[in-house]
Amino acid sequence: MRILITNDDGINSPGLHTLVKQIEEENDVIVVAPSEQRSASGHSLTLHRPLVIREVKIEGIKSKAFSVDGTPVDCVKIAIDKISSYKFDKIISGINQGYNLGTDVIYSGTVSAAIEGAIYKIPSIAVSLGYDETLDFQDRNIYRAAAEYAKIILRYSVKNNMSEDIVLNINVPPIDRDKIKGIKVCQLGNRIYQNCYIESAMEDGTIGYSLTGTPNDIDEENTDVYNIKRGFVTVTPLHYDLTNFKILKDVSQWFREV
């Protein structure tokens, strides 16, 4: 298969490198990723300046790789429209350093890159590994289990003819492979952050505010938030159509006299 691999942590991310090395064993891979860290960029695009593309060489990886000084969504669009001469069979985004659970997917550049693939009618996968401050996330080995599960899920998505407009959002707990209990297909959970802005003095005398936050997870069964804490790899099918079909008819009644 012809696969585009991208991310939001940047072209130098060890998570990206580990994923590419795993996937290129059985597939024709092109890597197109941001030139620098672009986490939490959501579905943003670069509109008011030209994008610069550079071919780069990643140590230990045979696939062609390109950096783009833009967002993850920029990377997907320009890979499809300019870099590649053929249509991709799949797009994989990751491996992200940190979960993309529940409402995280709204902000995530990792997930947004995969959603952009689905908009182009290319079935896509987003892969994230939970963060653990005791681990060295610059070590490629930390991402090995997540890369192996991404490869397994990719195979099953092909075997079962995954729809072209679907994204599979994968989250992997940061534990040893033999301690992972299996795969759970589940819905998005509810993850709300308790945000805190830290003040700091800038060089020009103004005050800056840096955002930090801790997740306040609602532990509902059959959600990704619930199952990831119990040692499962979670898989959630996503779609870019945000219509709330449950209340579509109700809202239409509001305007029946207009």
DARAKA-V123453 format. One record per residue. N is the residue number from 1. SS is DSSP state (alpha for helix, beta for strand, coil for the rest). NEAR is the number of other C-alpha atoms within 10 Angstrom. Layout:
BEGIN
<<N | SS | NEAR> <N | SS | NEAR>>
END
This chain:
BEGIN
<<1 | coil | 12> <2 | beta | 16> <3 | beta | 21> <4 | beta | 27> <5 | beta | 31> <6 | beta | 33> <7 | coil | 35> <8 | coil | 33> <9 | coil | 25> <10 | coil | 26> <11 | coil | 24> <12 | coil | 17> <13 | coil | 23> <14 | alpha | 21> <15 | alpha | 29> <16 | alpha | 28> <17 | alpha | 22> <18 | alpha | 24> <19 | alpha | 27> <20 | alpha | 28> <21 | alpha | 17> <22 | alpha | 16> <23 | alpha | 20> <24 | coil | 19> <25 | coil | 11> <26 | coil | 11> <27 | coil | 13> <28 | beta | 15> <29 | beta | 23> <30 | beta | 23> <31 | beta | 26> <32 | beta | 29> <33 | beta | 36> <34 | beta | 25> <35 | coil | 22> <36 | coil | 17> <37 | coil | 19> <38 | coil | 20> <39 | coil | 18> <40 | coil | 19> <41 | coil | 20> <42 | coil | 21> <43 | coil | 19> <44 | coil | 16> <45 | coil | 14> <46 | coil | 12> <47 | coil | 9> <48 | coil | 6> <49 | coil | 7> <50 | coil | 9> <51 | coil | 14> <52 | coil | 10> <53 | beta | 19> <54 | beta | 12> <55 | beta | 12> <56 | beta | 14> <57 | coil | 12> <58 | coil | 15> <59 | coil | 7> <60 | coil | 10> <61 | coil | 14> <62 | coil | 14> <63 | coil | 16> <64 | beta | 14> <65 | beta | 21> <66 | beta | 22> <67 | beta | 21> <68 | beta | 23> <69 | coil | 20> <70 | coil | 26> <71 | coil | 30> <72 | alpha | 35> <73 | alpha | 29> <74 | alpha | 23> <75 | alpha | 31> <76 | alpha | 28> <77 | alpha | 16> <78 | alpha | 15> <79 | alpha | 25> <80 | alpha | 18> <81 | alpha | 12> <82 | alpha | 8> <83 | alpha | 15> <84 | coil | 12> <85 | coil | 9> <86 | coil | 10> <87 | coil | 14> <88 | coil | 21> <89 | coil | 16> <90 | beta | 24> <91 | beta | 25> <92 | beta | 29> <93 | beta | 30> <94 | beta | 33> <95 | beta | 33> <96 | beta | 29> <97 | beta | 23> <98 | coil | 17> <99 | coil | 22> <100 | coil | 28> <101 | coil | 27> <102 | coil | 19> <103 | coil | 14> <104 | alpha | 20> <105 | alpha | 19> <106 | alpha | 15> <107 | alpha | 16> <108 | coil | 23> <109 | alpha | 29> <110 | alpha | 34> <111 | alpha | 35> <112 | alpha | 28> <113 | alpha | 35> <114 | alpha | 32> <115 | alpha | 30> <116 | alpha | 24> <117 | alpha | 28> <118 | alpha | 23> <119 | alpha | 18> <120 | coil | 16> <121 | coil | 16> <122 | coil | 23> <123 | coil | 26> <124 | beta | 33> <125 | beta | 31> <126 | beta | 31> <127 | beta | 31> <128 | beta | 28> <129 | beta | 26> <130 | coil | 18> <131 | coil | 16> <132 | coil | 13> <133 | coil | 6> <134 | coil | 6> <135 | coil | 11> <136 | coil | 11> <137 | coil | 18> <138 | coil | 13> <139 | coil | 13> <140 | alpha | 15> <141 | alpha | 14> <142 | alpha | 19> <143 | alpha | 25> <144 | alpha | 19> <145 | alpha | 21> <146 | alpha | 29> <147 | alpha | 27> <148 | alpha | 16> <149 | alpha | 20> <150 | alpha | 25> <151 | alpha | 18> <152 | alpha | 12> <153 | alpha | 17> <154 | alpha | 18> <155 | alpha | 11> <156 | alpha | 12> <157 | alpha | 17> <158 | alpha | 14> <159 | alpha | 9> <160 | coil | 8> <161 | coil | 9> <162 | coil | 17> <163 | coil | 14> <164 | coil | 16> <165 | coil | 19> <166 | coil | 21> <167 | beta | 30> <168 | beta | 25> <169 | beta | 26> <170 | beta | 29> <171 | beta | 30> <172 | beta | 29> <173 | coil | 25> <174 | coil | 22> <175 | coil | 16> <176 | coil | 10> <177 | alpha | 15> <178 | alpha | 8> <179 | alpha | 11> <180 | coil | 17> <181 | coil | 13> <182 | coil | 12> <183 | beta | 18> <184 | beta | 18> <185 | beta | 18> <186 | coil | 17> <187 | beta | 19> <188 | coil | 24> <189 | coil | 22> <190 | beta | 20> <191 | beta | 19> <192 | beta | 15> <193 | beta | 14> <194 | beta | 10> <195 | beta | 11> <196 | beta | 12> <197 | beta | 11> <198 | beta | 11> <199 | beta | 11> <200 | beta | 12> <201 | beta | 10> <202 | coil | 10> <203 | coil | 8> <204 | coil | 6> <205 | coil | 8> <206 | coil | 8> <207 | beta | 11> <208 | beta | 12> <209 | beta | 12> <210 | beta | 9> <211 | beta | 9> <212 | beta | 11> <213 | beta | 11> <214 | beta | 11> <215 | beta | 12> <216 | beta | 11> <217 | beta | 15> <218 | beta | 14> <219 | coil | 15> <220 | coil | 13> <221 | coil | 12> <222 | coil | 15> <223 | beta | 22> <224 | alpha | 30> <225 | alpha | 25> <226 | alpha | 22> <227 | alpha | 23> <228 | alpha | 23> <229 | coil | 11> <230 | coil | 12> <231 | coil | 18> <232 | coil | 20> <233 | beta | 22> <234 | beta | 27> <235 | beta | 25> <236 | beta | 21> <237 | beta | 14> <238 | beta | 21> <239 | coil | 12> <240 | coil | 13> <241 | coil | 8> <242 | coil | 7> <243 | coil | 8> <244 | coil | 8> <245 | coil | 8> <246 | coil | 8> <247 | coil | 9> <248 | alpha | 10> <249 | alpha | 10> <250 | alpha | 10> <251 | alpha | 10> <252 | alpha | 9> <253 | alpha | 10> <254 | alpha | 9> <255 | coil | 8> <256 | coil | 7> <257 | coil | 5> <258 | coil | 5>>
END
